Each structure stands twice: as C-alpha cells, then as structure tokens.
Amino acid sequence: MKEVKAFIHRNRIADVVHALKTAGFRNISVIDIKGMLKALDSREQQYSIEIGEKVITEVKLELVCEADKVDQALALIRENGRTGQKSAGWVYVSEIESAYPIDDGNAS
C-alpha cells in the first residue's frame, strides 16, 4: 500500500476530492494547514507571526491506496489541482509498511 500526500491550493481541493471519489478512492483525509505555496493573489496571503513569513491557507490531502492505483491518483490530483501557475503544489508518495484496523476490541 502507498500513502499519497498532496499540498494543494484551497480553491482546488473540492475538484480534486470529487475526481478521486468518482474514480473509486475512499481513504481520503483533508486538512487545512498554513503553508508557503505561491499565493494566487495578495488576498490569499497573511503574515504569520509564529513563522515570521507570509503564508497561505492551503490543504494537505492524504490518500491511502493500493500501489497499482498510485499513478491514477497522481494523474487525478495533478490534473484537478492546477491553478494556472507554473507550480501549484506538491505531491509525495510513501510506502506504507503496515496497516491495522481499529476495531471494536472484541476477540471473535
């Protein structure tokens, strides 16, 4: 299994998630974060006192899928995450060593 993490502009996340779900991907998490992607315009930026830099609210998408589905997931994220900028975010793929379900605790 693989974990795909993508850092995407907030205004593109709905299209990315919709495309992934339509293609059958289900193990998706979406988290708002502060990051330093290039802002689409000045209204998107704010100054972070903690970091001492301008930041934007971007989204980290996490997806877990079978290894043979990674190329499809990457294509959907990259296609639907485009903003018209030369660089609109990043996608990382990692190996999952183990995965365990959280169950009801009953030994059956």
Beta strands, then each sheet from edge to edge (+ up, - down):
strand 1: 2-9
strand 2: 28-35
strand 3: 45-48
strand 4: 53-65
strand 5: 89-95
sheet 1: 2+ 4- 1+ 5-
sheet 2: 2+ 4- 3+
end
